[in-house]
């Protein structure tokens, strides 16, 4: 038996405060902004089956009960009580919460109260830059205010996150833009930007990434494995600068993240996206990661957003997969039980506590 009583969820979002019907709930089981095809359901996915396996008992129902019965019980309890039961059932000690998504989502303090846990904020860089642009009248004012905003965010948060890599290509981000290049890009973007428009300038995205690196907080990167060579170049360029990089890769790109975590001292690999959506195959995916990455470079997360059920699914999949993989190695005599338990605790909580300086 491998115990993981304490989990640090090193990357997640808040949960919805609103009651959900069948269609709305189901939409949150699949990829963001995607609805199931006519005549199909996202309950017929690994995530959907995992929800029906792990969540009903926390609401007083039998495992694998029909979705309609489960959602009726959800409505009967109400959104607040449902969230409280599910979040506390997930067994998370600390949440690190990316607050950069739109929507009626709970913030870190509210999530912590519902889950009976601690919580810290992760600041997403792109919305921060867009907020600065909304209140800056000149190019020089925008660049100065942006630097100040990133530095202030570094004081109040434990990490930054960024979705810039797919937009700008990390190959181009292997060095920061010069001052003149950044000014010209800012002038073009501010002049052409519609009210509230997104940050889509590759040069400014590079500038933003390097400003965050200079602030010294860990930087979580959504990369989608679109540019593995560029990612390696950015990792090489940021070596020794004091900011750790955490790669939020999902399956089937988890092997790239694991290799880079082994190649660079400041690069870490997140397990959430790789395990949370693979359901019954989570143990196979975890075993592949453990073949490649040093165990001190792997971090648990749920990556959950919107549904408290996703926190339960991720934690349950992680604990089950870790128990199966490490337990089998102990049974075979390849590992001692003491070492297996130590590695389990590292991945579950200790590595994140060290990287994010949680104390």
C-alpha positions in Angstrom: 0.0 0.0 0.0 1.5 3.4 -1.1 0.0 6.3 0.9 -0.4 9.8 -0.4 -2.5 11.5 2.3 -1.3 15.0 1.4 -1.5 16.4 -2.1 -0.4 19.8 -3.3 -2.3 20.6 -6.5 0.3 22.7 -8.2 -2.0 23.8 -11.1 -5.8 24.2 -11.1 -8.6 26.7 -11.5 -11.6 27.6 -9.5 -15.0 25.9 -9.7 -18.3 27.2 -11.0 -20.6 28.9 -8.5 -23.7 28.2 -10.7 -26.0 25.2 -10.8 -25.5 23.1 -13.9 -28.0 21.2 -16.1 -27.1 18.0 -18.1 -25.9 19.9 -21.2 -23.9 22.5 -19.3 -22.3 19.9 -17.0 -21.4 17.7 -19.9 -19.7 20.5 -21.8 -17.2 20.8 -18.9 -16.2 17.2 -19.2 -14.7 17.7 -22.6 -12.1 20.0 -24.1 -12.7 23.7 -23.5 -15.3 25.4 -25.8 -16.2 22.1 -27.5 -19.6 20.4 -27.3 -20.2 16.7 -27.9 -21.4 15.7 -31.4 -25.1 15.1 -31.8 -26.1 11.7 -30.5 -23.0 11.4 -28.4 -22.0 12.4 -24.8 -18.8 13.3 -23.0 -19.9 10.9 -20.3 -18.7 8.3 -22.8 -15.0 9.3 -22.3 -12.4 8.2 -19.8 -13.1 11.4 -17.9 -16.8 10.7 -17.9 -16.4 7.1 -16.7 -14.0 8.3 -14.0 -16.5 10.8 -12.7 -19.1 8.1 -12.4 -16.7 5.8 -10.7 -15.3 8.2 -8.0 -17.8 11.0 -7.4 -21.2 9.4 -6.7 -20.1 7.8 -3.4 -19.1 11.2 -2.1 -22.7 12.4 -2.7 -24.2 9.3 -1.1 -24.8 7.3 -4.3 -23.5 4.0 -5.7 -20.4 4.1 -8.0 -21.2 4.1 -11.8 -24.8 5.3 -11.2 -26.5 6.8 -14.4 -25.6 10.4 -15.2 -29.2 11.5 -14.8 -29.4 10.1 -11.3 -26.0 11.7 -10.4 -27.0 15.1 -11.6 -30.4 14.9 -9.8 -28.5 14.3 -6.6 -26.2 17.2 -7.4 -29.2 19.5 -7.7 -30.8 18.1 -4.5 -27.7 19.0 -2.5 -27.1 22.3 -4.2 -24.0 23.7 -5.8 -22.3 24.8 -2.5 -22.8 21.5 -0.6 -21.9 19.4 -3.7 -18.7 21.4 -4.1 -17.8 21.1 -0.4 -18.3 17.3 -0.3 -16.4 16.7 -3.5 -13.5 19.0 -2.8 -13.0 17.7 0.7 -13.3 14.1 -0.7 -10.4 14.8 -3.1 -8.0 15.2 -0.2 -6.1 18.2 -1.3 -4.0 20.0 1.3 -2.9 23.0 -0.9 -4.3 24.5 -4.1 -2.2 26.7 -6.5 -4.9 28.5 -8.4 -4.5 30.1 -11.9 -6.9 33.0 -11.7 -6.5 34.0 -15.4 -9.6 32.3 -16.8 -12.9 34.2 -17.4 -16.2 33.1 -15.9 -17.9 32.8 -12.6 -15.2 30.8 -10.9 -14.2 30.7 -7.2 -10.9 32.4 -6.3 -8.2 30.9 -4.2 -9.7 31.8 -0.8 -13.1 30.5 -1.7 -11.7 27.3 -3.1 -9.6 26.8 0.0 -12.6 27.3 2.3 -14.8 24.8 0.4 -12.0 22.2 0.3 -10.8 22.7 3.9 -7.3 23.5 2.5 -4.8 26.2 1.9 -4.6 28.1 -1.4 -2.2 30.4 -3.3 -2.6 32.4 -6.5 -0.9 31.8 -9.8 -1.0 34.9 -12.0 -1.6 34.3 -15.7 0.6 36.7 -17.6 -1.4 37.5 -20.7 -4.6 38.8 -18.9 -2.3 40.8 -16.7 -0.7 42.6 -19.7 -4.1 43.2 -21.2 -5.3 44.8 -18.0 -2.2 47.1 -18.0 -2.9 48.1 -21.6 -6.4 49.1 -20.6 -5.1 51.7 -18.2 -1.9 52.9 -20.0 -2.1 55.9 -22.3 1.3 55.7 -24.0 3.8 53.2 -25.2 6.4 54.0 -22.6 3.7 54.1 -19.9 2.5 50.7 -21.0 6.0 49.1 -20.9 6.9 50.7 -17.5 3.5 49.7 -16.0 3.8 46.2 -17.3 7.2 45.7 -15.6 5.8 47.1 -12.4 2.7 44.9 -12.6 4.7 41.7 -13.1 6.9 42.6 -10.1 3.9 43.3 -7.9 2.3 40.0 -9.0 5.5 38.2 -8.0 5.1 39.5 -4.5 1.5 38.4 -4.1 1.6 35.0 -6.0 3.6 31.8 -5.9 4.0 31.5 -9.7 3.2 32.8 -13.2 1.5 30.9 -15.9 1.6 31.6 -19.6 -0.1 30.5 -22.8 2.3 32.5 -24.9 4.3 29.6 -26.3 1.8 28.4 -28.9 1.3 32.0 -30.0 4.8 33.2 -30.3 6.8 30.0 -30.6 9.5 29.5 -28.0 12.2 29.2 -30.6 11.9 32.9 -31.1 11.8 33.5 -27.4 15.3 32.1 -26.8 16.4 35.7 -26.2 14.4 38.8 -25.1 13.6 41.5 -27.6 15.6 44.7 -27.5 14.1 47.8 -26.0 13.5 49.4 -29.4 11.9 46.2 -30.8 9.6 46.0 -27.8 8.6 49.7 -28.1 7.8 49.4 -31.8 5.7 46.2 -31.2 3.9 47.9 -28.3 3.1 50.9 -30.4 1.7 48.7 -33.2 -0.3 46.6 -30.8 -1.8 49.5 -28.8 -2.7 51.3 -32.0 -4.4 48.3 -33.7 -5.9 46.7 -30.6 -9.7 46.8 -30.2 -11.1 47.6 -26.8 -10.3 44.6 -24.5 -8.5 42.8 -27.3 -6.1 39.9 -26.5 -2.3 40.2 -26.5 -1.3 38.6 -29.8 2.0 40.4 -30.6 4.8 37.7 -30.7 7.4 40.3 -29.8 5.4 41.5 -26.8 4.7 37.9 -25.7 8.5 37.3 -25.7 9.0 40.5 -23.7 6.4 39.4 -21.2 8.0 36.0 -20.8 11.4 37.4 -20.1 10.0 40.0 -17.8 8.5 37.2 -15.8 11.7 35.2 -15.8 13.4 38.3 -14.4 10.9 38.4 -11.5 12.3 35.1 -10.2 9.0 33.2 -9.7 8.4 29.8 -11.2 6.9 30.0 -14.7 4.3 27.5 -15.8 4.2 27.0 -19.6 1.3 25.7 -21.6 3.2 24.5 -24.7 1.1 21.8 -26.3 4.4 20.4 -27.6 4.1 22.4 -30.8 7.8 23.4 -30.8 9.9 20.9 -28.8 13.1 22.3 -30.2 12.1 25.9 -29.4 11.1 24.8 -25.9 14.6 23.2 -25.4 16.1 26.5 -26.6 14.1 28.6 -24.2 15.0 26.2 -21.4 18.7 26.5 -22.3 18.5 30.3 -22.5 16.9 30.6 -19.0 19.3 28.2 -17.2 20.9 29.8 -14.2 18.6 32.9 -14.2 16.7 31.9 -11.0 13.3 31.1 -12.4 12.1 27.5 -12.6 10.1 26.3 -15.6 7.1 24.0 -15.1 5.9 22.3 -18.3 2.1 21.7 -18.4 2.2 19.0 -21.1 -0.7 16.5 -21.6 -0.7 13.0 -23.0 0.6 12.1 -25.5 3.3 14.8 -25.1 4.3 13.8 -21.5 7.5 12.1 -22.7 8.9 15.3 -24.1 8.2 17.1 -20.8 9.8 14.2 -18.9 13.0 14.3 -21.1 13.4 18.0 -20.7 13.0 17.8 -16.9 15.9 15.4 -16.9 18.0 17.6 -19.2 17.8 20.9 -17.5 18.2 21.6 -13.7 15.4 24.2 -13.6 12.8 22.4 -15.7 10.0 20.4 -14.0 7.2 18.3 -15.5 3.6 18.5 -14.4 1.6 15.2 -14.2 -1.9 16.6 -14.1 -2.7 17.0 -17.8 -1.1 13.6 -18.6 -3.0 11.6 -16.0 -6.3 13.3 -15.3 -7.9 12.6 -18.7 -6.4 9.1 -19.3 -8.7 7.4 -16.8 -8.1 3.7 -16.5 -4.8 4.0 -18.5 -3.3 6.5 -16.0 -0.9 4.0 -14.6 0.6 3.2 -18.0 1.2 6.9 -18.7 2.7 7.5 -15.2 5.1 4.5 -15.7 6.3 6.1 -19.0 7.1 9.4 -17.2 8.9 7.6 -14.4 11.1 6.0 -17.0 12.5 9.4 -18.2 12.3 12.0 -15.5 14.2 12.3 -12.2 11.6 11.8 -9.5 12.4 15.1 -7.8 11.3 16.9 -11.0 7.7 15.6 -11.2 4.7 17.5 -9.7 1.1 16.5 -9.1 -1.7 18.7 -10.3 -5.4 18.3 -11.3 -5.5 21.0 -14.0 -9.2 21.1 -12.9 -11.5 23.9 -13.9 -15.2 24.5 -13.5 -16.3 21.2 -12.0 -15.3 20.0 -8.5 -15.6 16.5 -9.9 -12.5 17.0 -11.9 -10.5 17.6 -8.7 -11.8 14.2 -7.4 -11.1 12.4 -10.7 -7.5 13.8 -10.9 -6.6 13.0 -7.3 -8.2 9.5 -7.5 -6.4 8.7 -10.8 -3.1 9.9 -9.5 -3.3 7.9 -6.2 -4.5 4.8 -8.0 -1.8 5.0 -10.7 0.9 5.7 -8.2 -0.1 2.8 -6.0 -0.2 0.4 -9.0 3.1 1.4 -10.5 5.2 1.7 -7.4 3.4 -1.1 -5.6 4.2 -3.5 -8.5 7.9 -2.5 -8.3 7.9 -3.1 -4.6 6.2 -6.5 -5.1 8.8 -7.4 -7.7 11.6 -6.5 -5.4 12.9 -3.7 -7.7 12.2 -1.1 -5.0 12.0 -1.1 -1.3 8.7 0.0 0.3 10.5 2.8 2.1 11.9 4.2 -1.2 8.5 3.8 -2.9 6.8 5.8 -0.1 9.5 8.5 -0.2 9.1 9.0 -4.0 5.3 9.0 -3.7 5.5 11.8 -1.1 7.9 13.7 -3.3 5.6 13.7 -6.3 2.4 14.2 -4.3 3.5 17.2 -2.3 7.2 17.6 -1.4 8.5 18.7 -4.8 5.9 21.4 -5.2 6.5 22.6 -1.6 10.2 23.1 -2.5 9.7 24.6 -6.0 7.0 27.1 -4.9 8.6 27.8 -1.5 5.4 26.9 0.3 7.2 26.3 3.6 
